[in-house]
Amino acid sequence: MIAKQKNLHLIQLLRGIASMLVVLYHMTFNFSEIFHQSFFFNVFNFGWSGVDIFFVLSGFIIAYANQNYVAQSTKMVTFLKRRFIRIFPIYWIIITLFLLAQIAFPLYYRTHFELSGTNFLATYALLPGHVMINGVSWSLTNELFFYLLFTLAIFIPVKKISLYLLLTYFVSVLVFAVTGLDLAAGNAYIELLASPMNIEFFLGVFIVLIVSRSSKKWIWPLLLVGILLFITGAYLYNQGIDMFSNWANPE
């Protein structure tokens, strides 16, 4: 139990790093757009990758914390209830405050949320393609989709079937991402289904599978290799070399 807590502390550290990268990216963007100046020589142009780290961590945490639920359909309601409580109450409070602020101070908003029943339903339910009030709730829609994917692993009684389905889906989305094939044609639901962000969720799940089946002596070397690859990718991106130009950029 102590070892598990230590591992989760490391996850919190990675979350903090990812948060700072996103903040620094937005500062870089805002300095350029508003002040027409560079922020720390635009070193943090790659900072949007903090979102990618979050999605990998999301897949890892969901699989790591709930691996005992897999193929246990009686646990499905418990899992979904906990996920609902984790996402919706605070989200509803925040967007309601944003809406009240828009109504009270309309001149401070460049774009306005249309107060229609359709918009309310889609936004409050975090449906794909909903109108974003706070600008980043698209990530919560992806997060909910991750939860639904893991729910299938809980519902399906045979673990190997879940694993094969996961691998098939992973390979399919990877092919779409690498080739730049667009199946959505403007459909938000298909876009979510084929989103490259799902690859990152799967990578988090695969890390749990690898770690649980590997010798502990390999964990730190693998972590070091991952860090070096991340730094290399960040450097290349800042130099204008985007190895994944077909992939969606979550700005």
C-alpha positions as CSV (number, residue, x, y, z in Angstrom):
1,M,0.0,0.0,0.0
2,I,2.9,2.4,0.8
3,A,4.6,1.6,-2.5
4,K,1.3,2.3,-4.3
5,Q,1.0,5.7,-2.5
6,K,4.6,6.6,-3.5
7,N,3.7,5.8,-7.2
8,L,0.7,8.0,-7.0
9,H,2.9,10.8,-5.6
10,L,5.1,10.5,-8.7
11,I,1.9,10.8,-10.8
12,Q,1.0,14.1,-8.9
13,L,4.5,15.4,-9.7
14,L,3.9,14.7,-13.4
15,R,0.5,16.3,-13.2
16,G,2.2,19.4,-11.8
17,I,4.7,19.5,-14.6
18,A,2.0,19.1,-17.2
19,S,0.0,21.9,-15.7
20,M,3.0,24.2,-15.7
21,L,3.7,23.4,-19.4
22,V,0.1,24.3,-20.4
23,V,0.3,27.6,-18.4
24,L,3.7,28.5,-19.9
25,Y,2.4,27.7,-23.4
26,H,-0.6,30.0,-22.9
27,M,1.6,32.7,-21.6
28,T,3.8,32.4,-24.6
29,F,0.8,32.6,-26.9
30,N,-0.7,35.6,-25.1
31,F,2.5,37.5,-25.0
32,S,2.7,37.1,-28.8
33,E,-0.9,37.9,-29.5
34,I,-1.4,40.8,-27.0
35,F,2.0,42.3,-26.4
36,H,3.7,41.2,-29.7
37,Q,6.7,40.0,-27.7
38,S,8.3,36.7,-27.0
39,F,8.0,35.0,-23.6
40,F,11.3,33.5,-22.6
41,F,12.4,33.4,-26.3
42,N,9.3,31.2,-27.0
43,V,11.0,28.2,-25.4
44,F,7.6,26.9,-24.3
45,N,6.0,26.7,-27.7
46,F,5.8,23.0,-27.1
47,G,3.9,23.6,-23.8
48,W,0.6,22.4,-25.3
49,S,2.1,18.9,-25.0
50,G,1.2,19.1,-21.3
51,V,-2.3,18.2,-22.4
52,D,-0.9,15.0,-24.0
53,I,0.8,14.2,-20.7
54,F,-2.5,14.6,-18.9
55,F,-4.3,12.2,-21.3
56,V,-1.6,9.6,-20.9
57,L,-1.8,10.0,-17.1
58,S,-5.5,9.7,-17.3
59,G,-5.3,6.3,-19.0
60,F,-2.7,5.2,-16.5
61,I,-4.6,6.3,-13.4
62,I,-7.9,4.9,-14.6
63,A,-6.4,1.5,-15.4
64,Y,-4.1,1.5,-12.3
65,A,-6.7,2.5,-9.8
66,N,-9.5,0.3,-11.2
67,Q,-7.7,-2.7,-12.6
68,N,-9.5,-4.9,-10.1
69,Y,-12.8,-3.9,-11.7
70,V,-12.0,-5.4,-15.1
71,A,-14.4,-8.1,-16.0
72,Q,-16.4,-7.4,-12.9
73,S,-19.7,-6.2,-14.3
74,T,-21.2,-5.7,-10.8
75,K,-18.6,-2.9,-10.3
76,M,-19.8,-0.9,-13.3
77,V,-22.3,1.3,-11.5
78,T,-19.8,2.1,-8.7
79,F,-17.2,3.0,-11.3
80,L,-19.5,5.3,-13.3
81,K,-20.9,6.9,-10.2
82,R,-17.4,7.8,-9.0
83,R,-16.4,9.2,-12.4
84,F,-19.6,11.2,-12.5
85,I,-18.9,12.8,-9.2
86,R,-15.4,13.5,-10.2
87,I,-16.3,15.5,-13.3
88,F,-19.8,17.0,-13.3
89,P,-20.5,18.8,-10.0
90,I,-17.5,21.1,-10.0
91,Y,-17.8,21.6,-13.8
92,W,-21.5,22.6,-13.5
93,I,-20.6,25.1,-10.8
94,I,-17.8,26.7,-12.8
95,I,-19.7,27.1,-16.1
96,T,-22.8,28.4,-14.2
97,L,-20.6,31.1,-12.7
98,F,-19.2,31.8,-16.2
99,L,-22.7,32.2,-17.6
100,L,-23.7,34.5,-14.7
101,A,-20.6,36.6,-15.4
102,Q,-21.5,36.8,-19.1
103,I,-25.0,37.9,-18.3
104,A,-23.9,40.5,-15.7
105,F,-20.9,41.8,-17.7
106,P,-21.6,41.2,-21.4
107,L,-19.2,43.9,-22.7
108,Y,-16.2,41.9,-21.3
109,Y,-17.0,38.9,-23.6
110,R,-16.0,38.8,-27.2
111,T,-18.2,35.8,-27.9
112,H,-21.4,35.0,-26.2
113,F,-23.0,31.7,-25.2
114,E,-26.4,31.4,-26.9
115,L,-28.9,30.8,-24.2
116,S,-30.8,28.0,-26.0
117,G,-32.0,24.6,-24.7
118,T,-29.8,22.8,-27.2
119,N,-26.7,24.6,-26.1
120,F,-27.5,24.1,-22.4
121,L,-28.0,20.4,-22.9
122,A,-24.9,19.8,-25.0
123,T,-22.7,22.0,-22.8
124,Y,-23.8,20.8,-19.4
125,A,-23.7,17.2,-20.5
126,L,-20.3,17.7,-22.2
127,L,-21.5,16.2,-25.4
128,P,-19.0,16.1,-28.4
129,G,-19.0,19.4,-30.2
130,H,-20.6,21.3,-27.4
131,V,-20.2,25.1,-27.1
132,M,-17.4,25.7,-24.6
133,I,-17.9,28.4,-22.0
134,N,-14.5,28.1,-20.4
135,G,-12.6,27.2,-23.5
136,V,-11.1,23.9,-22.3
137,S,-14.1,21.7,-21.6
138,W,-13.4,19.7,-24.8
139,S,-10.8,17.8,-22.7
140,L,-13.5,16.8,-20.3
141,T,-15.5,15.3,-23.2
142,N,-12.5,13.2,-24.1
143,E,-12.1,12.2,-20.5
144,L,-15.7,11.0,-20.3
145,F,-15.1,9.0,-23.4
146,F,-12.1,7.4,-21.8
147,Y,-14.3,6.4,-18.8
148,L,-16.8,4.8,-21.2
149,L,-14.0,2.9,-22.9
150,F,-12.9,1.5,-19.6
151,T,-16.5,0.7,-18.7
152,L,-16.5,-1.7,-21.6
153,A,-13.6,-3.5,-20.0
154,I,-15.6,-3.8,-16.8
155,F,-18.7,-5.0,-18.5
156,I,-17.1,-7.6,-20.8
157,P,-16.6,-10.8,-18.7
158,V,-13.5,-12.1,-20.5
159,K,-10.3,-10.0,-20.0
160,K,-8.7,-11.3,-23.2
161,I,-11.6,-10.1,-25.3
162,S,-11.3,-6.6,-23.8
163,L,-7.5,-6.6,-24.5
164,Y,-8.0,-7.7,-28.1
165,L,-10.7,-5.1,-28.7
166,L,-8.5,-2.4,-27.1
167,L,-5.6,-3.4,-29.4
168,T,-7.8,-3.4,-32.5
169,Y,-9.2,0.1,-31.7
170,F,-5.7,1.4,-30.8
171,V,-4.3,0.3,-34.1
172,S,-7.2,1.7,-36.0
173,V,-7.0,5.1,-34.4
174,L,-3.2,5.1,-34.9
175,V,-3.6,4.4,-38.6
176,F,-6.1,7.3,-38.9
177,A,-3.7,9.6,-37.1
178,V,-0.6,8.7,-39.0
179,T,-2.3,8.8,-42.5
180,G,-4.3,12.0,-41.7
181,L,-7.5,10.2,-42.9
182,D,-10.5,12.2,-42.0
183,L,-13.6,10.1,-41.4
184,A,-15.5,12.7,-39.3
185,A,-16.7,15.0,-42.2
186,G,-17.8,17.5,-39.6
187,N,-19.4,14.9,-37.3
188,A,-18.3,15.7,-33.7
189,Y,-19.1,12.1,-32.5
190,I,-17.0,10.4,-35.2
191,E,-14.3,13.0,-34.6
192,L,-14.2,12.0,-30.9
193,L,-14.2,8.3,-31.8
194,A,-11.2,8.7,-34.2
195,S,-9.4,11.3,-32.1
196,P,-5.6,10.8,-31.8
197,M,-6.1,11.8,-28.1
198,N,-7.5,8.3,-27.6
199,I,-4.0,6.9,-28.5
200,E,-2.6,8.7,-25.5
201,F,-5.3,7.2,-23.2
202,F,-4.4,3.7,-24.5
203,L,-0.7,4.4,-24.0
204,G,-1.5,5.1,-20.3
205,V,-3.3,1.8,-20.1
206,F,-0.5,-0.1,-21.8
207,I,2.0,1.4,-19.3
208,V,0.0,-0.2,-16.5
209,L,0.1,-3.5,-18.3
210,I,3.8,-3.3,-18.9
211,V,4.7,-2.2,-15.4
212,S,2.6,-4.9,-13.8
213,R,4.3,-7.6,-15.9
214,S,7.9,-6.2,-15.9
215,S,10.7,-6.4,-13.5
216,K,11.1,-3.3,-11.3
217,K,14.6,-2.8,-12.5
218,W,13.3,-1.8,-15.9
219,I,10.9,0.9,-14.7
220,W,13.4,3.7,-14.1
221,P,15.4,3.1,-17.4
222,L,12.1,3.1,-19.3
223,L,11.1,6.3,-17.5
224,L,14.5,7.9,-18.4
225,V,14.1,6.9,-22.0
226,G,10.6,8.4,-22.1
227,I,11.9,11.7,-20.6
228,L,14.7,11.9,-23.1
229,L,12.3,11.2,-26.0
230,F,9.9,13.9,-24.7
231,I,12.7,16.5,-24.5
232,T,13.9,15.6,-27.9
233,G,10.4,15.9,-29.4
234,A,10.0,19.3,-27.7
235,Y,13.3,20.6,-29.1
236,L,12.5,19.4,-32.6
237,Y,9.0,21.0,-32.4
238,N,10.5,24.3,-31.3
239,Q,12.9,24.0,-34.3
240,G,9.9,23.7,-36.6
241,I,10.1,19.9,-37.1
242,D,6.7,18.5,-36.4
243,M,6.9,14.7,-36.6
244,F,3.1,14.4,-36.1
245,S,1.8,17.1,-38.4
246,N,-1.3,15.1,-39.3
247,W,-2.3,14.8,-35.6
248,A,-4.7,17.2,-34.0
249,N,-3.0,20.0,-32.1
250,P,-5.1,20.6,-28.9
251,E,-4.6,24.3,-28.7
